[in-house]
């Protein structure tokens, strides 16, 4: 029988808002039992984020489905005693407090490693646990700005623009999951847990492949280029008679196929466009030449023609269109969340990691009520000694 790869693993999720909860939910998708430890009364900040359904946050639900919740005040002796019992049963602990917070509570890496040498400790913060600015607070926009991402986002010659998705948080959460999985492999080999220190700023540097290459090779910082790729042409949005679609012709062969599909085979022989480097030098000219043709017909016509030619393409979809996309549905990437009796119904994204032995259920578990699993968690601690 198939089973999830992290079945039997217990994760204590002390994180809040986005980067840490995103990582913990991915571990839950892999089969881990995730116990969300929240502050009493208010819980995770995102419980107060709109939009709301029957008074509950859809934002919180999308990031925390399938977890259990217990509210603990880690400055109160009785709650610390419960937390200590949880630590004794945990395999992984995740936190995204400002560096030094866990140490002041007596639960920093060194203290926990001495008491629980097999425990894996994952921390995510704005700037990491080392460096001159490690203690500074940060949000997604701050690291997008500091990491250079905003400087290359937006229209050419326009002001810096934040990427619409919170990639400062999401990328950090992804790297945190990678670190936890690597630490689990090391644990099996060495018998020792280790600390994973993820900086949101580090993550923004790591994902900028072309910007880093341009800046280090030329000494010049790249600027925004709108939707187009700065080193591949044509690789951008183009206008049809009824809206925008994308063309991604990443090599000379695809460019020749594109030209044939557009009915402009002569463009593939134009001396100004013979190589990718030349096409990049003449990017604005090429865009005008392509759109002189594509504006004559609707997107569906051109997408069908380019699909037939094997040229990567697609219409630019808004989120409601993307969620209704048949390919997205076929991959179980938009799933209803099981509602508690009398509770609201929410929708969440599916697990993008498809594995041959990992169940891919057609629904998601509900998000926990604040402290809603206290009795079940305490009962589990009693049964497990």
C-alpha positions in Angstrom: 0.0 0.0 0.0 1.2 3.5 -0.8 1.9 5.9 2.0 3.0 9.5 2.2 6.8 9.9 2.6 6.6 11.8 5.9 4.0 9.5 7.6 4.7 9.3 11.3 6.7 12.6 11.4 5.6 15.2 13.9 6.2 18.9 13.1 5.7 21.7 15.6 4.7 24.7 13.6 5.3 27.9 15.6 5.3 30.0 12.5 2.8 32.7 11.5 1.7 34.7 8.4 3.2 33.2 5.2 6.8 31.8 4.8 6.7 29.4 7.7 3.0 28.3 7.4 3.6 27.7 3.7 6.5 25.4 4.5 4.6 23.6 7.2 1.7 23.0 4.9 4.0 21.4 2.3 5.3 19.1 5.0 1.7 18.2 5.9 1.1 17.5 2.2 4.0 15.0 2.4 2.2 13.2 5.3 3.6 14.8 8.4 1.4 15.5 11.4 1.6 19.3 11.8 0.7 20.8 15.2 0.3 24.6 14.9 1.3 26.2 18.2 -0.4 29.6 18.3 -0.5 32.5 20.8 -3.6 32.5 22.9 -6.7 34.7 22.0 -5.5 36.0 18.6 -3.5 33.1 17.1 -1.8 33.5 13.8 -2.0 37.1 12.4 -3.6 35.8 9.2 -6.8 34.7 11.1 -7.6 38.5 10.9 -6.8 38.8 7.2 -9.8 39.2 4.7 -11.6 37.9 2.8 -13.8 36.2 5.4 -16.4 33.5 5.0 -18.7 33.1 8.1 -16.2 35.1 10.1 -13.2 32.9 9.2 -10.3 34.0 7.0 -9.9 32.4 3.6 -6.3 33.5 3.6 -5.6 31.6 6.8 -7.5 28.6 5.6 -5.6 28.4 2.3 -2.2 28.3 4.2 -3.1 26.2 7.2 -5.4 23.4 6.0 -4.8 19.9 7.4 -3.1 21.1 10.6 -4.0 20.9 14.2 -4.0 23.9 16.5 -3.1 24.4 20.2 -2.8 27.8 21.8 0.2 28.1 24.2 1.7 31.0 26.0 5.4 30.1 26.1 6.0 32.5 29.0 3.5 30.7 31.2 4.8 27.7 33.3 1.8 25.5 32.6 1.9 26.0 28.9 5.6 25.6 28.8 5.2 22.2 30.5 2.8 21.2 27.6 5.3 22.5 25.1 8.1 20.6 26.6 6.1 17.4 26.3 5.4 18.2 22.6 9.1 18.8 22.0 9.9 15.4 23.4 7.6 13.9 20.7 8.5 16.1 17.8 10.8 15.4 14.9 10.9 19.0 13.5 10.2 22.4 14.9 9.7 25.4 12.7 9.7 29.1 13.8 9.8 32.5 12.1 10.3 34.8 15.0 12.8 37.6 14.9 16.3 36.1 15.7 16.9 35.9 19.4 13.2 35.5 20.4 13.5 31.7 20.8 16.7 32.1 22.8 15.0 34.5 25.2 12.2 31.9 25.7 14.8 29.2 26.5 14.0 27.3 23.2 16.8 28.4 21.0 18.8 25.9 18.8 21.6 25.2 21.2 19.3 24.6 24.2 17.0 22.4 22.2 19.8 20.5 20.5 21.3 19.7 23.9 18.0 18.3 25.2 16.7 16.7 21.9 19.7 15.9 19.7 17.6 14.3 17.0 15.3 17.3 16.6 15.5 19.3 13.4 15.2 23.0 13.9 14.0 25.1 11.0 14.1 28.9 11.2 13.0 31.5 8.6 13.5 35.2 9.0 13.9 38.3 6.9 17.7 38.4 7.0 18.8 35.2 8.6 20.4 34.5 12.0 23.8 35.9 11.1 25.1 39.2 9.5 25.0 42.8 10.7 21.2 43.2 10.1 20.0 39.8 11.3 17.8 41.4 14.0 15.9 43.7 11.6 12.2 42.9 10.9 11.2 42.3 7.3 8.2 41.6 5.1 7.9 40.3 1.6 8.2 43.8 0.0 11.3 44.6 2.0 13.3 41.6 0.7 12.0 42.0 -2.8 13.3 45.6 -2.7 16.6 44.7 -1.0 17.2 41.6 -3.1 17.0 43.4 -6.4 13.8 41.8 -7.6 11.8 45.0 -7.7 14.5 46.7 -9.8 13.9 44.2 -12.7 10.1 44.1 -12.4 7.7 46.3 -14.3 7.7 48.1 -17.6 10.9 49.3 -19.2 11.9 52.8 -17.8 9.1 52.5 -15.3 9.2 52.7 -11.5 10.2 49.6 -9.5 7.3 47.2 -9.0 6.6 44.4 -6.4 6.0 41.0 -7.9 2.3 40.3 -7.5 2.8 37.0 -5.7 4.6 37.2 -2.3 7.7 35.5 -3.7 9.9 36.8 -0.8 7.9 34.6 1.6 7.0 31.8 -0.8 10.6 31.2 -2.0 11.9 31.2 1.6 9.2 28.7 2.5 10.3 26.4 -0.3 13.9 26.6 0.7 12.9 25.8 4.3 11.2 22.6 3.1 14.3 21.7 1.1 16.4 22.2 4.2 14.1 20.1 6.4 14.1 17.2 3.8 17.9 17.3 3.5 18.2 17.4 7.3 16.0 14.3 7.5 18.3 12.4 5.2 21.3 13.5 7.2 19.5 12.5 10.4 19.1 8.9 9.1 22.8 8.8 8.4 24.2 10.6 11.5 21.5 10.3 14.2 21.7 14.0 14.8 19.3 16.9 13.9 20.6 20.2 12.7 19.5 23.8 12.4 18.2 25.2 9.1 18.6 29.0 8.9 16.7 30.5 6.0 16.9 34.2 5.1 14.1 35.7 2.9 16.7 38.0 1.4 19.0 35.1 0.5 16.2 33.5 -1.4 15.7 36.6 -3.5 19.3 36.6 -4.6 19.2 32.8 -5.3 16.3 33.0 -7.8 17.7 35.7 -10.1 19.6 33.7 -12.6 19.8 36.1 -15.5 20.1 39.3 -13.4 23.1 37.8 -11.5 24.7 36.7 -14.7 24.2 40.1 -16.4 25.4 42.1 -13.4 28.5 40.1 -12.7 29.5 39.6 -16.4 28.9 43.2 -17.5 29.2 45.2 -14.3 25.9 46.8 -15.2 22.6 46.3 -13.2 19.8 45.1 -15.5 16.5 47.0 -15.4 12.9 46.1 -15.9 11.9 44.7 -19.3 8.2 44.2 -18.8 7.0 40.8 -19.7 9.9 40.0 -22.0 12.9 37.9 -21.0 16.1 40.1 -21.2 18.3 37.4 -22.8 15.9 35.4 -25.0 13.9 36.8 -27.9 11.0 36.5 -28.8 10.0 35.6 -25.3 7.2 38.0 -24.2 3.6 39.0 -24.4 2.0 39.8 -27.8 -1.3 41.4 -28.7 -3.9 39.6 -30.7 -7.2 41.2 -31.8 -8.9 40.2 -28.5 -6.2 40.4 -25.9 -2.7 39.3 -24.9 -1.0 36.0 -25.3 2.6 34.8 -24.9 5.2 33.5 -27.3 8.3 31.8 -25.9 10.6 30.9 -28.8 13.7 29.9 -26.9 16.0 28.9 -29.8 16.6 29.3 -33.5 14.6 26.2 -34.4 11.5 27.5 -32.5 11.9 30.9 -34.1 11.8 29.4 -37.6 8.7 27.4 -36.6 7.1 30.6 -35.2 7.8 32.5 -38.4 6.3 29.8 -40.5 3.2 29.5 -38.3 2.7 33.3 -38.5 3.0 33.2 -42.3 6.2 35.2 -42.2 8.9 32.6 -43.0 11.1 35.3 -44.5 11.7 36.8 -41.0 13.7 33.7 -40.1 16.1 34.7 -42.9 16.3 38.4 -42.0 20.0 39.1 -41.3 18.9 41.3 -38.3 17.2 38.2 -36.7 19.4 35.3 -37.5 20.6 34.5 -34.0 19.1 35.0 -30.5 21.7 37.6 -29.8 20.7 39.6 -32.8 17.0 39.2 -32.0 17.8 40.6 -28.5 19.5 43.6 -30.1 16.4 44.1 -32.3 13.8 43.1 -29.8 11.5 46.1 -30.3 11.6 45.8 -34.1 10.8 42.1 -33.9 7.8 42.8 -31.6 6.4 45.3 -34.0 6.8 42.9 -36.9 5.1 40.0 -35.0 2.2 42.2 -33.8 1.6 43.5 -37.2 0.5 40.0 -38.0 -1.0 38.8 -34.7 -3.3 41.8 -34.3 -5.3 40.6 -37.3 -6.7 37.5 -35.6 -7.9 36.5 -32.1 -5.7 34.6 -29.5 -7.4 31.3 -30.1 -6.3 31.3 -33.7 -2.7 32.0 -33.0 -2.5 29.6 -30.0 -3.9 26.8 -32.2 -1.4 27.6 -34.9 1.6 27.8 -32.6 0.5 24.7 -30.7 0.4 22.8 -34.1 3.9 24.1 -34.8 5.2 23.1 -31.4 6.0 26.6 -30.3 5.4 27.3 -26.6 2.5 29.7 -26.2 -0.5 30.4 -24.0 -3.1 33.1 -23.3 -2.6 35.5 -20.5 -5.2 34.5 -17.9 -6.5 36.2 -14.8 -6.8 34.2 -11.6 -10.4 33.1 -12.2 -9.5 31.9 -15.6 -6.4 30.1 -14.3 -8.5 28.3 -11.6 -10.9 27.1 -14.2 -8.2 25.9 -16.6 -8.9 22.2 -17.5 -5.2 21.4 -17.2 -5.1 22.8 -13.7 -8.2 20.8 -12.8 -6.7 17.6 -14.3 -3.7 18.0 -12.0 -5.9 18.4 -8.8 -4.5 21.9 -8.3 -7.8 23.6 -7.2 -9.4 21.6 -4.4 -12.4 22.1 -2.1 -11.5 22.0 1.6 -13.6 19.7 3.8 -15.8 21.9 5.9 -16.3 21.3 9.7 -20.0 20.8 10.6 -21.6 24.2 10.3 -18.3 25.7 9.2 -17.5 27.7 6.0 -16.4 26.1 2.8 -13.1 27.2 1.4 -10.9 26.4 -1.7 -7.2 25.7 -1.6 -4.4 24.9 -4.0 -3.5 21.3 -4.5 0.0 19.8 -3.9 2.2 20.7 -6.9 4.6 17.8 -6.0 3.2 14.7 -7.6 4.9 11.5 -6.5 4.1 7.9 -7.6 3.5 6.7 -4.0 2.1 10.0 -2.6 -1.7 10.1 -2.4 -3.3 13.0 -4.3 -6.7 13.3 -2.7 -9.5 15.3 -4.3 -10.2 17.4 -1.2 -8.2 19.2 1.5 -8.6 18.8 5.2 -10.1 21.8 7.1 -8.1 24.6 8.6 -8.0 24.4 12.4 -9.9 26.6 14.8 -7.7 28.4 17.2 -6.9 25.9 20.0 -9.5 23.6 18.5 -7.3 20.5 18.8 -6.1 21.0 22.4 -8.0 18.0 23.8 -6.9 15.7 21.0 -3.3 16.8 21.3 -3.2 16.4 25.1 -4.9 13.0 24.8 -2.2 12.0 22.3 0.5 13.1 24.7 -1.1 11.1 27.5 -1.3 8.0 25.3 2.2 8.3 24.1 3.7 8.8 27.6 
